[in-house]
């Protein structure tokens, strides 16, 4: 038991690393824009009297996050003039993204939905594009800056900052709007009711059989309150701006990894695609390096093509069970008799706290026990936790049971998210981290969305208990993929040689081919290394002595 606590303590010490701590405000900046162009914006548009159909179209703004991998190669390869030389590739893109988000939110605050809803939509799209670009650069900075053993801690703090920002821009924005308003909310509702009744009476007198929806905008809220709220929320981005200025550019490690990859490609005759890219003219070579090379690097860095395919299969399946259960959670709770207020208090508030605790636990387990054990613990718990909804279906509208169900579900889901994000980060090449992480995260999202959105018929035909049992069973293939990954050493990346960049390109040891992957030697005693201490290099990053011990 003492050894387990030593490992947990080792995992918790990772949160004291300066680079990890910076991810809290940086993750906060990532979470600011989302609700401001989605659910919070819909409240402003509702006050302006837009139709429900028109408001619903604004959900398409979120498509920018789903397709961010399309311009991720630009973030990887394109330097920003002057700013790139001062701050470096990653921090310059982060800063541009942050300032673009803040500026676009301020520009959005000066638009009036009553006069030009098209301009509101345009600035919302710009905010979403700037936000997804910042996410690309932030993920790349996190992957490149943190050693492998710190990826779990880093992913936990990113998600914590993200959720704090969502609370402020969601519930916090609504509270601020309520505090700023000078009209009577009840009086406004009464006035709207009177106007609608008068309109309906006029329609009856005119003999019209069709009922026309009457929109009654609240000019005070539309033109005064919500613009002020958006300016305040846009100013929150400067928390992330300050953190970016205090951060360090991970450029040196990235250059070494890039040179090592070029050496690895040149030593393997089967990698003809990579060698052909090196023979292209300058502009075409840069384009190929930005777009094609991230895919080539991912597949060639695995031990085999089958290993790469297995990794992608695991990415598709690991969070599938969690997504299927969560997709219909709200309809399930409403149908069994819970009031909206109960759902909000238990699921949104208590559930958010449970998710944060689970995310911290996932990050800690990743560093303390290694990637294999962290993923196994998280995978089993997030699959088994879906059975709590079967218990809830039998208990009915019991608040105590719902606290237990939501607590177990969100705790295990957060634990799985912390370990999974850390594992995705460890898969990325340091040279192409922006593109590869964007692709892997999009792949995980696509798989969950397609399946979770197409199995609702199970609940319609066989009921809720069968649906949640099905959501448990559908998680088993993900565990099978994890077992297969474990047998192939998690399809790990082959070690790359050290290299330096000289006038004639990358140079380094050239006589010997890249060594084959060897299992890490067993460690007989507990690790004593402190966070940030030198470790054995692997693929441009470092490995944790706890993980390499296999304990």
N, C-alpha and C positions, 0 to 999 in steps of 0.2 A: 504493500500500500504506500509505503514511503517513497518508493521509486516512481509510482504513478503521480504522486503529488509533486515530486521533483520535476517531472516532465511537464505537468500542467503549469508549474511556476515558470519553467523555461519558455513555454508557449506564451504566457502572459507578459513576460519581459519584452517580447517583440513589440508590444504597444508603446514602449518607451523610446523606440528608434525615431530620430528626428524626421526622417523621410516618411515613416508611417504616420506620425502625428500630423504632418502637413496634409495628408489625404483627407482629414476631417473637414477643413475649410474648402479644399478643392472639390470634394464630393458634395459639399453644401452648394457650391456654385453650379454643379451639374444638375441638382434637383430643383433649382429656382424656376427655370422656364417652363417645365412640363405642364403643371396645372394652370399656369397663367395663359397658356394658349389652348387649354382643353376645358376642364370642368369649371374653373374659376371664370374664364372668359364667357362661358355660357350664361352665367348669372348676370353679367353686364349686358349681354345681348338680350336676355329676357327682360331686363328693366327697360331696354330700348323698344320692346314690343315686337321683336322679330318672331316669325312663325317658328313652330317646332321643327318643321322641315328645313328651314333655312339654318337654324341653329345646329341641327344634326349634321349638316354638311361640313361644319368646322372640324368634325372628328377626323377628316381627311388630312388635316394639318399634321397629325402624328405620323404620317407615312414617311416623313423625313428620317425618323429614327430607325425605321425598318430597312431602309435602303441606303444607310450611311456608308456601307462598304463600297458603293459605287465611286465615291470620291475619296475614300481612305488612301488610295495610292498617291494622290496629290499631297496629302498631309505627310506621308512617308518620305516623298522624294523632292517636293518643291520647296526650296528655301524662300522665306519672306525677305525681300530686300531690306538691308540695314538692320532691321529688328532681329533677323536670323543671326547676323554676325554678333550682335550685342547679347542676346539671350540664349541663342542656340535653337536648333530645329524644333524641339518639343515645346519649350517654354514660349517661344515666339508664337506658335500656333495656338497654344493655350490662351495667351494674353489677347490675341486678336479675337478669338472666339468669345472670351469673357466680355471684352469691350463691345463687340458686335451685339451680344445679347442685351447688355445694359442699354446701349444706344437704341436698339430696335424696340425694347420695352418702353423706353421714354417716348419714342416716336409713336408707338401704338397708343400711348396715353393721350396724345394730342388729336387722335382721330375721334370722330363722332359717328357712332353706328347709325344715327338717325339720318345723317346727311350722305355718308359714303361707307356703306358696309363693305364694299370692295376693297377700300384702303385698309380697313381693319383686317380683312382676310390676308391682304398682301403682307402687312407687317407681322401678322401672326406666322405666316410661312417663313419670313425672314428670321424671326426668332427661333423657329424650329430648326431651320437649316444651320444657323449659327450655333445652336445648342448641340446638335448632333456632331458638328465639326469639332466643337470643344470636347465632347465625349471621346471622339476618336483620338485627339491629341492627349487627353488625360489618361486614357487607358494605356496608350503607348508609353507615356512618362512613367506610369506605375509599373508596367511590366519591365521596363529597362532600368529603372532606378533601384528596385528592390531585389534582393537575393531571393532565390527560390523559397527558402524557409520563411521569409517574411511576406510572401504573397498572400497568405491567409489573413494575417493581421492587417495588411493593407486593404484587402477587399472588404474586410469588416468595417473599417473606419470610413471608407468611401460610401458604403451603403448606409452607415449611421448618419453621415453628413447629408446624404441624399434624402433620407427620410425626415430629418429635422427640417430641411428646406421645404419639403412637401407639406409638412404640418403648417409651416408659416405661410406658404403661398396658397394653401387650401383653407383650413379652418382659420388661420391667422388673418388672411385677407378678408374673409367674411366678417370676422369680429371687428377689424379696423373699419370696414365699410359701415357696419352697424353703429360704431362709435362716432363716425364722422357725420352721419346723416342728421339733418336738422328737421326733417319732416317727420310726421307720425306714421309709423309703419302701418298701424291699424287704420288710420285715416286714409292712407293711400289705397289700401285694399278696399275700403268702403267706397271710395270715389271710383275705383275701377269697376266695382260691382254695379254701381249706379249707371255708369256710362254703358256698360254691356247690356243692362236691362233695358235702357232707353233705346239702344240700337235694335235689340230684338223686338221691342214693341213697334218700332217704326217699320221693321220688316213685315210684321203681321198686318199692320194697317195697309201696307202696300201690296199685300197679298202674295208675298214671296214665299215659296215653299222651301227654299234652301236657306240654311242657317249659316251666316257668314261670321267667322271669328273676328272679333274686334280687339285690336291691340291698343293698349293705353300706356304710352311710355311715361316713365317717371323722369322728368327733365332734370330734377335736382340730382338724382342718383347717376343718370347717364352723363351729364355734362360737368358735374362738380366732384361727386364722391369717388366714382370709380377711376377717373383720370388721376386723382390724388393717390389712390391706393396703388395704381400701377407704377407711379413714379417712386413711391416708397419701396415697392417690391423690386423694381429695377435697380435701385441703389444698393440692394443687398448683394449684388454681384461683386461689389468692391471688396467684400470679404475674401473671395477667391482671388481677386487681382493681387491683393497684398500677399497672399500665400504664394502665388506664382513668383512674385519678385523675391521672396525669401527662399524659394526652392533652388536646387542646383540642377544644372543640365547633365543628364547621364551620357554625354557625348563620348567620353573616352572609352567606356565599356562597349558602346555601340560600334565604334570604329574597329575595335579589336575583334568583335564578333563578326562584323562584315568581312574583314580581311580573312578571318578563319574560314568563313563559308566559301569565299572565292577559292582558297586553297583546296578545300574539300572537293569542290566541283571539278577543279583542274586535275585532280588525282584519280578521278573515276571515269573511265572511258565511256561507261554506259550513260553518263549524264550529257548526252550530245546537245540537248536543248539548251542547257546552261552554257556550254562551250560555244554554241552558235551565237548566243546572245552577246558574248564577249567580242565576236567578230563584226558585229553590226556597226554602221556609222554612228557617230556620236549621238545625234538626236534620237535615232531609232533605238540605240542601245539604252538610253535613259528611259524611253517609253516602255521598252520591253522589261527593263529592270523594275519599273514602277508597277506594271500591270501583270506581267507573266511570272516574273521571278518569285513573288511571294508564294504562288501555287507550287512552283518547281521546288522551292526551298522546303516547303512543308512536307511534300511527299518524299523527297530524297533524303531528308534528315531523319525519317523514321528508319527502323531497321529493315523494313520491307514494305512493298505496296500493300500487302495484307494488313500490316501493322497500322498504316495510315488510314486504311478503310475502317479498321476496327475502332480507331480513335473517333472518326467522324460518326460512326454508328452509335458509339457511347454518348457523344455530345447530343445526338438527336433524341436519345431515349432516357437519359438519366433523370430529367425533371418532368417527364411525361405524366407520371402518376399524380404528382402534386398539381399540375396544371389542369388535368381532367377533373379532379375533385374541386378545385377552387373556381372553375369556370361557372358552375351552377350553384355556388354556395349561397348567394343572396336569394335567388328564387326558392331554394330549399328551405331556408330559414323563414321566409315570409309564408310559405305554404303550410309549414307545420305550426304557425301561430304566433311568431314573434313580431312585436311592434317595431316600427322603424327606429324609435329611440333606443330600444334595447339592442338592436343590431349595431347601431352607431356606437353606443357606449362599450359594448363587449367586443365586437369585432374590430372596430376602427381604433379605439383607444387601448384597451387591454391587449388586443391582438397585435397592435404595433409594438408595444413594449415586449411582448413575447418574441416577436420576430427579431427585434434588436438583440435581445439576449441570446437567441439562437444563432444569429450571425456572428456575434462575438465568440460563442462556443465553437462554431465551425472554424473560424480563423485560428483560435487557440489550439484546437485539436490538430489542425493541419501542421502547425509548427512543432507541437509537442510529440505527436505520434507518427508523423509522416503522411504522405498523400494516400497510400493504400488504406491504412486504418481509418483515416478521416473520411474518405469516400465510402468505405464500407459501413461505418457507424451511421453517417448521414443518410446513405441510400436505404438501409434497412429501416431506420426510424421514419423517414418520410413516406415510405411505402406502407408500413404497418400503421402509421397514424391515421390513414384514411378510414380505417375501421372504426375510429371514434365517431364518424358521422353515422355509421350504422347504429351505434349506441344512442346517438342523439335522435335519430329517427324513431327509435322505440321509446325514448324518454319524452318526446314531444317538446312543447314550449317550456322547458325547465331551464331557468337562467343559470342555476348551479351547474347543470350538465353542460350548458353552452360555454361557460367559463372553462370547464375542464377540456371540452372538445377543441375550442379555439386555442387554448393555451398549448395543448399537445401538438396540434396541427401547425401552428405558427412557429413554435419553438423548433420543431423538426424541419419545417420548411426553411427557416432562417439558417439553421445549421447546415442544411444541404446547399443553400445558396453560397454561404461563406466558403465551404470547401470546393464547390464546383467552380466558382469564379477564380479561385486560386489555382485550380488545376488547369483551366483554360489559359490562364496567364503563363503558366509554366510551359505550355505547348508552343508558345510564340517565339519565333526567331527574333533576336534583338534588332536585326537589320530591318525587318519588315513587321514589327510588332503592331503598328497601327492598322495595317491592312489585314493581317492574319487574325488579330483579336476581333476586329469588326466582322470578318467573315464567320468566325467560329460562333460569336454571340448571335449573329443573325441566323445561322443554321440552327442553333438551339431554339430560337424564337419561332422560326418557321415550322419546325417539327411539332412543337407544343401547340401552336396556334391551329394548324391544320387538323390535328387529331382531336384536340379538346373542343374545337368548334363543330365537330361532326358526329359526336356520340351522344348528344342529348336525347336521341330517340330511345336509348336504353331506359332512361327515367320515365319517359312517356309510356312505354310499353310494359315495363316490369316493375316500376316503382323505385323509390329512392334507395331502399336498402340494397337492391340488386345493383343499382347504378354505382354506389360507393364500394361495393364488393368488386365490381368490374374495374373501378379506378385503382383498386389495390392490385388486382391481378395484372393489369396492363403495365404495372411497374416492374414486374418480374423480368421481362427481357432486358431492361436496363441493368439489373443486377447480374444477369448472365453475361452481358457485355463487359461489366466491371470485372467479373471473374476471369473472362478471357484476357482482358487487359492485364490483370495481375499475373497471369501465366506468361505474358510476353513482356513483363517488367514495365507495364503501363505504356507500351510502345514508346519507350524513352528515346531521346535524341542522342545520336552518336556524338561523342566528345569531339570537339574541333581543336585543331592545333593552334598554338599561339602564333601571332603574326603581327607584322608592323607594316605601315604604309610608307613606301619609299617612292622615289621619283619614277620607278618603273612598275609601280603597282604594288600589290601585297607581296611580301616576302616572308619567309620563315623556313622551317625544316622542310626540305623537299625530297629527301632521299627515301623516306619511308611513307607508306600509305597511312591513311587515318586509321587509328587502332580500333579494333572491334570493341563493342560494348562488353564490359566485364562486370559481374555482380560486385556490389560493394562489400568489402570485408566486414565481418562481424566485429562489433565493438563490445568489449567485455565490461566496461565501466560506464557509469553515467557521464554524459558530456558536461564539460565545465565551461565551454566557450560562451562568451558573452555576445549579445547581439552586436553585429558590425565587425566581429573578429574575422581574420582571414580564414577562408575555407577552400577546399579543393574546387577548382573551376570545372564547370560542365556547361558546354554550349554558351559560353559567354557570361553565365551567371554562376552562382555558387550553391553548393549543397550543404544542407544542415547535418551536423554529426548525429543528431537524433534520428533523422530519416535514414541516413546511411547505415545505421546500426541494425535496422530491420526489426527493432523491438517495438 
